[in-house]
Amino acid sequence: MTLTRRSTLTVAGGAAAVGVAGYLGLRRFAPAPTPYALAQPSGQTAAAPAGDQRKSERSLGDPAAKVTVHEFFSLTCTHCAAFARGTMPEVEKDLIASGKVRFVYHDFPLDQVALTAAMVARSLPPAQYYPFVSALFANLDRWAFARGVNTTEEIWKLAALAGMSRATFDQAIADTDLRSWILQQQQADQDRWKIDSTPSFVINGQKTAGEMNYDAFRKLLPGV
């Protein structure tokens, strides 16, 4: 999804949510044991105060991996969803689980709905971040773009399946500090890497933009 001035202003101004959703009945999910670190905070970001796990890094894989991939994504981006559904399972299995690649997530919401979903995702325990984001992408058409349903309530239904209480959910979506922090991080990433579309990837310091299949993605990884 291409970043435009209009989409940036929509998020920064807290405009009304765009898009509505429908609910797919999913079973409650929990993080499955894996041979590598699954969505655990491997260090505080520069702007994150110690002890605030909502603002800690969300990543997969061994911190000592030879290659580090940073993905900049929006939770309402159809291209990000296609990468998550079609490419990421192979990346996870072949590259992350093997210790070759460390994958770091960067929230880059392009509209208010994506921002709300990102706030909820970061308010879950860190180990639930990746499963929750994966569930959102797997059901994007049903919670972000369907007609006639309240989008926030559809995000809540998925958050409840992840084990979040309604009180925690309501606190998360009303948290102006978290909202501001996500937008500040987004602006810092945009300024540093010139991000102008999602998904975008920075791999060992080199930026590449666009959805891609596994073979194309692997060709970008030096020495893997």
C-alpha positions as protocol buffer text, in pm:
chain_id: "A"
residue {
  index: 1
  type: MET
  ca { x: 0 y: 0 z: 0 }
}
residue {
  index: 2
  type: THR
  ca { x: 143 y: 335 z: -100 }
}
residue {
  index: 3
  type: LEU
  ca { x: 179 y: 596 z: 171 }
}
residue {
  index: 4
  type: THR
  ca { x: 8 y: 923 z: 84 }
}
residue {
  index: 5
  type: ARG
  ca { x: -17 y: 1260 z: 254 }
}
residue {
  index: 6
  type: ARG
  ca { x: -388 y: 1196 z: 300 }
}
residue {
  index: 7
  type: SER
  ca { x: -335 y: 864 z: 480 }
}
residue {
  index: 8
  type: THR
  ca { x: -69 y: 1016 z: 705 }
}
residue {
  index: 9
  type: LEU
  ca { x: -293 y: 1304 z: 802 }
}
residue {
  index: 10
  type: THR
  ca { x: -581 y: 1066 z: 868 }
}
residue {
  index: 11
  type: VAL
  ca { x: -378 y: 884 z: 1132 }
}
residue {
  index: 12
  type: ALA
  ca { x: -209 y: 1186 z: 1285 }
}
residue {
  index: 13
  type: GLY
  ca { x: -537 y: 1373 z: 1315 }
}
residue {
  index: 14
  type: GLY
  ca { x: -722 y: 1084 z: 1476 }
}
residue {
  index: 15
  type: ALA
  ca { x: -991 y: 1093 z: 1206 }
}
residue {
  index: 16
  type: ALA
  ca { x: -1291 y: 863 z: 1213 }
}
residue {
  index: 17
  type: ALA
  ca { x: -1213 y: 499 z: 1146 }
}
residue {
  index: 18
  type: VAL
  ca { x: -1237 y: 391 z: 784 }
}
residue {
  index: 19
  type: GLY
  ca { x: -1373 y: 50 z: 695 }
}
residue {
  index: 20
  type: VAL
  ca { x: -1586 y: -187 z: 895 }
}
residue {
  index: 21
  type: ALA
  ca { x: -1558 y: -556 z: 966 }
}
residue {
  index: 22
  type: GLY
  ca { x: -1724 y: -890 z: 996 }
}
residue {
  index: 23
  type: TYR
  ca { x: -1636 y: -1157 z: 1248 }
}
residue {
  index: 24
  type: LEU
  ca { x: -1496 y: -1500 z: 1171 }
}
residue {
  index: 25
  type: GLY
  ca { x: -1543 y: -1733 z: 1466 }
}
residue {
  index: 26
  type: LEU
  ca { x: -1191 y: -1841 z: 1559 }
}
residue {
  index: 27
  type: ARG
  ca { x: -1086 y: -2058 z: 1846 }
}
residue {
  index: 28
  type: ARG
  ca { x: -896 y: -1892 z: 2127 }
}
residue {
  index: 29
  type: PHE
  ca { x: -530 y: -1903 z: 2034 }
}
residue {
  index: 30
  type: ALA
  ca { x: -216 y: -1917 z: 2244 }
}
residue {
  index: 31
  type: PRO
  ca { x: 151 y: -1899 z: 2151 }
}
residue {
  index: 32
  type: ALA
  ca { x: 280 y: -2243 z: 2059 }
}
residue {
  index: 33
  type: PRO
  ca { x: 622 y: -2350 z: 2184 }
}
residue {
  index: 34
  type: THR
  ca { x: 889 y: -2293 z: 1920 }
}
residue {
  index: 35
  type: PRO
  ca { x: 1264 y: -2357 z: 1900 }
}
residue {
  index: 36
  type: TYR
  ca { x: 1331 y: -1985 z: 1870 }
}
residue {
  index: 37
  type: ALA
  ca { x: 1221 y: -1667 z: 2047 }
}
residue {
  index: 38
  type: LEU
  ca { x: 862 y: -1599 z: 1941 }
}
residue {
  index: 39
  type: ALA
  ca { x: 765 y: -1232 z: 1955 }
}
residue {
  index: 40
  type: GLN
  ca { x: 965 y: -1171 z: 2268 }
}
residue {
  index: 41
  type: PRO
  ca { x: 1106 y: -824 z: 2340 }
}
residue {
  index: 42
  type: SER
  ca { x: 1478 y: -856 z: 2271 }
}
residue {
  index: 43
  type: GLY
  ca { x: 1556 y: -502 z: 2383 }
}
residue {
  index: 44
  type: GLN
  ca { x: 1400 y: -165 z: 2447 }
}
residue {
  index: 45
  type: THR
  ca { x: 1358 y: 77 z: 2161 }
}
residue {
  index: 46
  type: ALA
  ca { x: 1526 y: 413 z: 2200 }
}
residue {
  index: 47
  type: ALA
  ca { x: 1202 y: 584 z: 2300 }
}
residue {
  index: 48
  type: ALA
  ca { x: 1069 y: 312 z: 2528 }
}
residue {
  index: 49
  type: PRO
  ca { x: 1098 y: 361 z: 2903 }
}
residue {
  index: 50
  type: ALA
  ca { x: 1229 y: 62 z: 3094 }
}
residue {
  index: 51
  type: GLY
  ca { x: 952 y: -168 z: 3210 }
}
residue {
  index: 52
  type: ASP
  ca { x: 688 y: -63 z: 2955 }
}
residue {
  index: 53
  type: GLN
  ca { x: 655 y: -380 z: 2748 }
}
residue {
  index: 54
  type: ARG
  ca { x: 403 y: -218 z: 2514 }
}
residue {
  index: 55
  type: LYS
  ca { x: 690 y: -14 z: 2372 }
}
residue {
  index: 56
  type: SER
  ca { x: 952 y: -286 z: 2359 }
}
residue {
  index: 57
  type: GLU
  ca { x: 1071 y: -446 z: 2037 }
}
residue {
  index: 58
  type: ARG
  ca { x: 851 y: -709 z: 1877 }
}
residue {
  index: 59
  type: SER
  ca { x: 1066 y: -962 z: 1697 }
}
residue {
  index: 60
  type: LEU
  ca { x: 1105 y: -1324 z: 1597 }
}
residue {
  index: 61
  type: GLY
  ca { x: 1425 y: -1522 z: 1600 }
}
residue {
  index: 62
  type: ASP
  ca { x: 1773 y: -1531 z: 1745 }
}
residue {
  index: 63
  type: PRO
  ca { x: 1917 y: -1186 z: 1833 }
}
residue {
  index: 64
  type: ALA
  ca { x: 2252 y: -1323 z: 1714 }
}
residue {
  index: 65
  type: ALA
  ca { x: 2122 y: -1420 z: 1368 }
}
residue {
  index: 66
  type: LYS
  ca { x: 2345 y: -1324 z: 1077 }
}
residue {
  index: 67
  type: VAL
  ca { x: 2069 y: -1130 z: 900 }
}
residue {
  index: 68
  type: THR
  ca { x: 1821 y: -888 z: 1057 }
}
residue {
  index: 69
  type: VAL
  ca { x: 1504 y: -800 z: 867 }
}
residue {
  index: 70
  type: HIS
  ca { x: 1292 y: -501 z: 969 }
}
residue {
  index: 71
  type: GLU
  ca { x: 937 y: -499 z: 830 }
}
residue {
  index: 72
  type: PHE
  ca { x: 733 y: -178 z: 822 }
}
residue {
  index: 73
  type: PHE
  ca { x: 367 y: -274 z: 790 }
}
residue {
  index: 74
  type: SER
  ca { x: 12 y: -150 z: 829 }
}
residue {
  index: 75
  type: LEU
  ca { x: -253 y: -383 z: 965 }
}
residue {
  index: 76
  type: THR
  ca { x: -504 y: -270 z: 702 }
}
residue {
  index: 77
  type: CYS
  ca { x: -262 y: -313 z: 410 }
}
residue {
  index: 78
  type: THR
  ca { x: -372 y: -590 z: 172 }
}
residue {
  index: 79
  type: HIS
  ca { x: -16 y: -633 z: 43 }
}
residue {
  index: 80
  type: CYS
  ca { x: 113 y: -675 z: 398 }
}
residue {
  index: 81
  type: ALA
  ca { x: -160 y: -933 z: 458 }
}
residue {
  index: 82
  type: ALA
  ca { x: -63 y: -1122 z: 143 }
}
residue {
  index: 83
  type: PHE
  ca { x: 300 y: -1133 z: 255 }
}
residue {
  index: 84
  type: ALA
  ca { x: 195 y: -1248 z: 603 }
}
residue {
  index: 85
  type: ARG
  ca { x: -26 y: -1525 z: 467 }
}
residue {
  index: 86
  type: GLY
  ca { x: 175 y: -1642 z: 168 }
}
residue {
  index: 87
  type: THR
  ca { x: 542 y: -1575 z: 242 }
}
residue {
  index: 88
  type: MET
  ca { x: 587 y: -1540 z: 617 }
}
residue {
  index: 89
  type: PRO
  ca { x: 507 y: -1905 z: 704 }
}
residue {
  index: 90
  type: GLU
  ca { x: 802 y: -2018 z: 488 }
}
residue {
  index: 91
  type: VAL
  ca { x: 1024 y: -1743 z: 627 }
}
residue {
  index: 92
  type: GLU
  ca { x: 933 y: -1851 z: 978 }
}
residue {
  index: 93
  type: LYS
  ca { x: 993 y: -2220 z: 911 }
}
residue {
  index: 94
  type: ASP
  ca { x: 1306 y: -2207 z: 696 }
}
residue {
  index: 95
  type: LEU
  ca { x: 1488 y: -1893 z: 806 }
}
residue {
  index: 96
  type: ILE
  ca { x: 1376 y: -1784 z: 1152 }
}
residue {
  index: 97
  type: ALA
  ca { x: 1344 y: -2124 z: 1321 }
}
residue {
  index: 98
  type: SER
  ca { x: 1684 y: -2223 z: 1182 }
}
residue {
  index: 99
  type: GLY
  ca { x: 1850 y: -1922 z: 1344 }
}
residue {
  index: 100
  type: LYS
  ca { x: 1951 y: -1760 z: 1015 }
}
residue {
  index: 101
  type: VAL
  ca { x: 1722 y: -1458 z: 1033 }
}
residue {
  index: 102
  type: ARG
  ca { x: 1592 y: -1225 z: 1299 }
}
residue {
  index: 103
  type: PHE
  ca { x: 1265 y: -1052 z: 1201 }
}
residue {
  index: 104
  type: VAL
  ca { x: 1171 y: -720 z: 1364 }
}
residue {
  index: 105
  type: TYR
  ca { x: 822 y: -568 z: 1334 }
}
residue {
  index: 106
  type: HIS
  ca { x: 762 y: -193 z: 1298 }
}
residue {
  index: 107
  type: ASP
  ca { x: 409 y: -54 z: 1326 }
}
residue {
  index: 108
  type: PHE
  ca { x: 343 y: 176 z: 1030 }
}
residue {
  index: 109
  type: PRO
  ca { x: -34 y: 238 z: 1039 }
}
residue {
  index: 110
  type: LEU
  ca { x: -175 y: 409 z: 729 }
}
residue {
  index: 111
  type: ASP
  ca { x: -521 y: 479 z: 872 }
}
residue {
  index: 112
  type: GLN
  ca { x: -704 y: 504 z: 1202 }
}
residue {
  index: 113
  type: VAL
  ca { x: -826 y: 143 z: 1192 }
}
residue {
  index: 114
  type: ALA
  ca { x: -470 y: 15 z: 1155 }
}
residue {
  index: 115
  type: LEU
  ca { x: -357 y: 241 z: 1439 }
}
residue {
  index: 116
  type: THR
  ca { x: -628 y: 109 z: 1671 }
}
residue {
  index: 117
  type: ALA
  ca { x: -536 y: -251 z: 1586 }
}
residue {
  index: 118
  type: ALA
  ca { x: -167 y: -178 z: 1646 }
}
residue {
  index: 119
  type: MET
  ca { x: -244 y: -30 z: 1987 }
}
residue {
  index: 120
  type: VAL
  ca { x: -437 y: -342 z: 2083 }
}
residue {
  index: 121
  type: ALA
  ca { x: -163 y: -572 z: 1952 }
}
residue {
  index: 122
  type: ARG
  ca { x: 100 y: -395 z: 2161 }
}
residue {
  index: 123
  type: SER
  ca { x: -121 y: -412 z: 2471 }
}
residue {
  index: 124
  type: LEU
  ca { x: -120 y: -792 z: 2462 }
}
residue {
  index: 125
  type: PRO
  ca { x: 165 y: -985 z: 2627 }
}
residue {
  index: 126
  type: PRO
  ca { x: 467 y: -977 z: 2393 }
}
residue {
  index: 127
  type: ALA
  ca { x: 441 y: -1350 z: 2319 }
}
residue {
  index: 128
  type: GLN
  ca { x: 87 y: -1294 z: 2185 }
}
residue {
  index: 129
  type: TYR
  ca { x: 189 y: -1020 z: 1942 }
}
residue {
  index: 130
  type: TYR
  ca { x: 283 y: -1239 z: 1645 }
}
residue {
  index: 131
  type: PRO
  ca { x: -17 y: -1477 z: 1677 }
}
residue {
  index: 132
  type: PHE
  ca { x: -253 y: -1179 z: 1707 }
}
residue {
  index: 133
  type: VAL
  ca { x: -107 y: -992 z: 1410 }
}
residue {
  index: 134
  type: SER
  ca { x: -121 y: -1315 z: 1209 }
}
residue {
  index: 135
  type: ALA
  ca { x: -489 y: -1359 z: 1300 }
}
residue {
  index: 136
  type: LEU
  ca { x: -567 y: -1001 z: 1197 }
}
residue {
  index: 137
  type: PHE
  ca { x: -399 y: -1050 z: 860 }
}
residue {
  index: 138
  type: ALA
  ca { x: -565 y: -1388 z: 807 }
}
residue {
  index: 139
  type: ASN
  ca { x: -907 y: -1226 z: 850 }
}
residue {
  index: 140
  type: LEU
  ca { x: -842 y: -881 z: 703 }
}
residue {
  index: 141
  type: ASP
  ca { x: -1142 y: -882 z: 470 }
}
residue {
  index: 142
  type: ARG
  ca { x: -1374 y: -968 z: 755 }
}
residue {
  index: 143
  type: TRP
  ca { x: -1268 y: -713 z: 1018 }
}
residue {
  index: 144
  type: ALA
  ca { x: -1128 y: -423 z: 814 }
}
residue {
  index: 145
  type: PHE
  ca { x: -1329 y: -401 z: 493 }
}
residue {
  index: 146
  type: ALA
  ca { x: -1665 y: -571 z: 539 }
}
residue {
  index: 147
  type: ARG
  ca { x: -1983 y: -363 z: 555 }
}
residue {
  index: 148
  type: GLY
  ca { x: -2225 y: -288 z: 832 }
}
residue {
  index: 149
  type: VAL
  ca { x: -2028 y: -388 z: 1142 }
}
residue {
  index: 150
  type: ASN
  ca { x: -1842 y: -181 z: 1400 }
}
residue {
  index: 151
  type: THR
  ca { x: -1470 y: -218 z: 1329 }
}
residue {
  index: 152
  type: THR
  ca { x: -1358 y: -158 z: 1687 }
}
residue {
  index: 153
  type: GLU
  ca { x: -1592 y: -430 z: 1812 }
}
residue {
  index: 154
  type: GLU
  ca { x: -1454 y: -674 z: 1556 }
}
residue {
  index: 155
  type: ILE
  ca { x: -1099 y: -603 z: 1673 }
}
residue {
  index: 156
  type: TRP
  ca { x: -1223 y: -662 z: 2027 }
}
residue {
  index: 157
  type: LYS
  ca { x: -1360 y: -1006 z: 1933 }
}
residue {
  index: 158
  type: LEU
  ca { x: -1019 y: -1112 z: 1804 }
}
residue {
  index: 159
  type: ALA
  ca { x: -848 y: -960 z: 2108 }
}
residue {
  index: 160
  type: ALA
  ca { x: -1082 y: -1156 z: 2336 }
}
residue {
  index: 161
  type: LEU
  ca { x: -978 y: -1476 z: 2158 }
}
residue {
  index: 162
  type: ALA
  ca { x: -619 y: -1380 z: 2240 }
}
residue {
  index: 163
  type: GLY
  ca { x: -711 y: -1360 z: 2609 }
}
residue {
  index: 164
  type: MET
  ca { x: -752 y: -984 z: 2650 }
}
residue {
  index: 165
  type: SER
  ca { x: -1016 y: -859 z: 2894 }
}
residue {
  index: 166
  type: ARG
  ca { x: -1265 y: -594 z: 2787 }
}
residue {
  index: 167
  type: ALA
  ca { x: -1127 y: -353 z: 3047 }
}
residue {
  index: 168
  type: THR
  ca { x: -775 y: -391 z: 2907 }
}
residue {
  index: 169
  type: PHE
  ca { x: -905 y: -349 z: 2553 }
}
residue {
  index: 170
  type: ASP
  ca { x: -1094 y: -30 z: 2635 }
}
residue {
  index: 171
  type: GLN
  ca { x: -789 y: 108 z: 2813 }
}
residue {
  index: 172
  type: ALA
  ca { x: -567 y: 20 z: 2516 }
}
residue {
  index: 173
  type: ILE
  ca { x: -773 y: 196 z: 2250 }
}
residue {
  index: 174
  type: ALA
  ca { x: -809 y: 506 z: 2470 }
}
residue {
  index: 175
  type: ASP
  ca { x: -438 y: 528 z: 2559 }
}
residue {
  index: 176
  type: THR
  ca { x: -320 y: 857 z: 2410 }
}
residue {
  index: 177
  type: ASP
  ca { x: 36 y: 798 z: 2529 }
}
residue {
  index: 178
  type: LEU
  ca { x: 62 y: 469 z: 2337 }
}
residue {
  index: 179
  type: ARG
  ca { x: -105 y: 626 z: 2035 }
}
residue {
  index: 180
  type: SER
  ca { x: 145 y: 912 z: 2033 }
}
residue {
  index: 181
  type: TRP
  ca { x: 440 y: 677 z: 2080 }
}
residue {
  index: 182
  type: ILE
  ca { x: 339 y: 460 z: 1780 }
}
residue {
  index: 183
  type: LEU
  ca { x: 302 y: 769 z: 1561 }
}
residue {
  index: 184
  type: GLN
  ca { x: 634 y: 909 z: 1682 }
}
residue {
  index: 185
  type: GLN
  ca { x: 806 y: 580 z: 1600 }
}
residue {
  index: 186
  type: GLN
  ca { x: 639 y: 578 z: 1260 }
}
residue {
  index: 187
  type: GLN
  ca { x: 759 y: 929 z: 1184 }
}
residue {
  index: 188
  type: ALA
  ca { x: 1111 y: 845 z: 1298 }
}
residue {
  index: 189
  type: ASP
  ca { x: 1115 y: 537 z: 1072 }
}
residue {
  index: 190
  type: GLN
  ca { x: 981 y: 739 z: 781 }
}
residue {
  index: 191
  type: ASP
  ca { x: 1244 y: 1006 z: 829 }
}
residue {
  index: 192
  type: ARG
  ca { x: 1528 y: 757 z: 865 }
}
residue {
  index: 193
  type: TRP
  ca { x: 1439 y: 507 z: 593 }
}
residue {
  index: 194
  type: LYS
  ca { x: 1216 y: 714 z: 360 }
}
residue {
  index: 195
  type: ILE
  ca { x: 934 y: 464 z: 392 }
}
residue {
  index: 196
  type: ASP
  ca { x: 666 y: 548 z: 135 }
}
residue {
  index: 197
  type: SER
  ca { x: 475 y: 221 z: 100 }
}
residue {
  index: 198
  type: THR
  ca { x: 387 y: -94 z: 292 }
}
residue {
  index: 199
  type: PRO
  ca { x: 519 y: -348 z: 329 }
}
residue {
  index: 200
  type: SER
  ca { x: 874 y: -217 z: 325 }
}
residue {
  index: 201
  type: PHE
  ca { x: 1176 y: -409 z: 447 }
}
residue {
  index: 202
  type: VAL
  ca { x: 1517 y: -298 z: 567 }
}
residue {
  index: 203
  type: ILE
  ca { x: 1762 y: -585 z: 546 }
}
residue {
  index: 204
  type: ASN
  ca { x: 2105 y: -526 z: 693 }
}
residue {
  index: 205
  type: GLY
  ca { x: 2061 y: -155 z: 624 }
}
residue {
  index: 206
  type: GLN
  ca { x: 1918 y: -181 z: 270 }
}
residue {
  index: 207
  type: LYS
  ca { x: 1554 y: -85 z: 201 }
}
residue {
  index: 208
  type: THR
  ca { x: 1326 y: -284 z: -31 }
}
residue {
  index: 209
  type: ALA
  ca { x: 957 y: -216 z: -80 }
}
residue {
  index: 210
  type: GLY
  ca { x: 669 y: -436 z: -188 }
}
residue {
  index: 211
  type: GLU
  ca { x: 496 y: -767 z: -136 }
}
residue {
  index: 212
  type: MET
  ca { x: 698 y: -1062 z: -265 }
}
residue {
  index: 213
  type: ASN
  ca { x: 702 y: -1440 z: -265 }
}
residue {
  index: 214
  type: TYR
  ca { x: 945 y: -1651 z: -66 }
}
residue {
  index: 215
  type: ASP
  ca { x: 1200 y: -1698 z: -345 }
}
residue {
  index: 216
  type: ALA
  ca { x: 1218 y: -1325 z: -417 }
}
residue {
  index: 217
  type: PHE
  ca { x: 1246 y: -1249 z: -47 }
}
residue {
  index: 218
  type: ARG
  ca { x: 1525 y: -1500 z: 10 }
}
residue {
  index: 219
  type: LYS
  ca { x: 1729 y: -1352 z: -272 }
}
residue {
  index: 220
  type: LEU
  ca { x: 1748 y: -1030 z: -70 }
}
residue {
  index: 221
  type: LEU
  ca { x: 1921 y: -1203 z: 221 }
}
residue {
  index: 222
  type: PRO
  ca { x: 2300 y: -1186 z: 201 }
}
residue {
  index: 223
  type: GLY
  ca { x: 2474 y: -1514 z: 268 }
}
residue {
  index: 224
  type: VAL
  ca { x: 2155 y: -1709 z: 350 }
}
